[in-house]
């Protein structure tokens, strides 16, 4: 009898021990479905029709070029961007491209925004208290704002050019698969067609509410190995260590904040978001490309990387989209800045700033009201521009945009 009881007890302990693993596996399986539904937004006909009414497109690869030929998909300094979310297990991590809503890639409607209207947070690179500075100040003297200034050999200390009275700005909404109470881990990814090992054509600057992170793009370091794309992942610089970005629902972030009491004498300290004019927020990220002098590579193919996607049915077509608060995850290794390369600003081309507003959804359903709200967010960014239009398909000849890279049209 005692032997039987002992056996039953052992079985009970084994089952109890297995339950967390089973639950984790089940939760992981559920999240895989969430990722698939959100990724499928690019093939959702109803969502695409809503976007088209607002002159927007839903895609998972965006063209964010500092210099493209007029009426063409190629140019002397061109970049593709995407957002890749992590899923699967730690042992077999997978990456999937997430949907982005923006103006169509080919025409690439942009705004010329005065450099003085852009602000960044710094201090994270050295583990110091965060402070807000003008983006122009960062570009004028970036060495003191690096974790490892010695990784930039030579005497260069200026990323600002005479032409940089304005920067070339585009704006977009990026969707992350975030069920209530959970968070997504992800990386922005850049592929620059002119860059290769030892020959970076752009310096990427990632600006979030938690700080600023600078790294050269060579398409090889931190390269994407799956997920249907190619390019280099961008990370947050946490005191010289790299960490992927995270996103959680704004409602969850608000619920986690300490409750305010009448005894509170000052508000709790929270990071101030990056800003472009009147636009900012905890869900906002700026991806900045600073053109660098480089050796001409072999001619690249035209743009147009294909992604494998499937159409997923929406059993309940009810939107639960809300803002996503952006943070950072676990440390994954050393953060690389200039990678011991004597980089130098290429002043032929403008600085490109991609403003991203992150959204949370767990079913990939967007309503017409969601799309209209996104268009309003994008328009608020563009409203700070002195000119809005396309450099690729200009409405009329003879425009002197300060961000136009063609020498005959540059206006300082």
C-alpha positions, 0 to 999 in steps of 0.5 A: 500500500505504501509503495502504491502511495509512493508511486502515486505521489511520484506521478503527481510530482512529475505531472506538476513539474511538466505543467509549466513546460506544457503551458509555456509550449501552449503559450508559445504556440498561441503567440505563433498564431498571433505573429502569423495573423499580424504578418498577414495584414499585408495581404488583407484586402479590406485593410488595403482598401482602407489604406488606399482611401487615405493614399497609404499602402500596407507593406513589409518592406519600405524604401528609405533612400537618401538619394534615388534617381528621378523616376527610378527605383535605384540610385546612388545611396538607397536603403530598404527597411523592415521590422522583424519580430522575434518568435519561436524558442531561444534555441530556434529563434525565428524572425518575421517581417511586420507590416508597415503603413506609409505612403507608397514606396515608389513615389516616396512622399517626403517632407523637408523639415528644419534640422532644429525641429528634431530632438534626441535623448542621450546618456544611455550610451554611458549608463548616465541619466538621460537628457534631451539635446537637438539632433544637430548637436549630436551630429555636430560633435558625436564623439562624446556621445559614443560608448567607445569613441576610440572605435572611430579612428582618425580625427573626424568628429563632424557628421553635419554638412553645410547642406543640412539646414533641413533633413529628408523625413518620411513617417510610417506606422509599424505593427507589432504582435502584442497580446494583452499583458505580453510584449514583443521583441523586435529589431528594425532592419536596414539593407543599404545597397552601397554598403559592404564589409569595410565600406559602410555607405550610411551610419544608422542612428536609432533614437527611442524614448530611452536614448540614442544608438549609433552604428555603421551599416555594412550588411554583414554584422548582426545580419538577418539569417531568416524571416524572408529578408536581408540586411542588418539588425539595429539594436539599442545601446545599453552602456556599450551592450546591445539589446533588441527593442521591445514593445508593450501595449500602452494600456499595460504600461500605464497599469504597471506605473505606480499609482499617484497619491496626494503625498506625491510631491513630484511626478515619477521620472519617465524618459522623454520621447524623441521629437520631430516638431510637435510630434512625439510619444512613447511609441515613436522611434526615429531611424536616421541615416547619415550618408558616408563616403564609400567606394563604389560597389558593383552595380546592385539589382533594382529594388523589390525584395519579395517576401513570403506571406500567407493570407490568414482568415480573421475569425473576428474582424474587430480591431484592438489596435493601440499605441505600443510603448517601446523599450529594450530587452535582454543584453545580447553582446557588445554594441558596435559603433564605428567598428574601427572605421575612419568614416567621413560624411558624404555631403552630396546626399541629405540625411534621411529620417524615418519616423515610426509610430508603433502600434500593438495588435493581436489579430492583425485587424485594422478598422477604417478609423485606425487608418484615418488616425494613422494618416493624421499622425503622419500628416502631423509630422509632415506639417512641420516641413517647409516642403512636402512632395516626391523627389522621385516623381516631382510634381513640377520641374525647377523646385529647389528643395534643400534635400534634393541630392542632384547638384543642380537643384541643391539650395543651401 
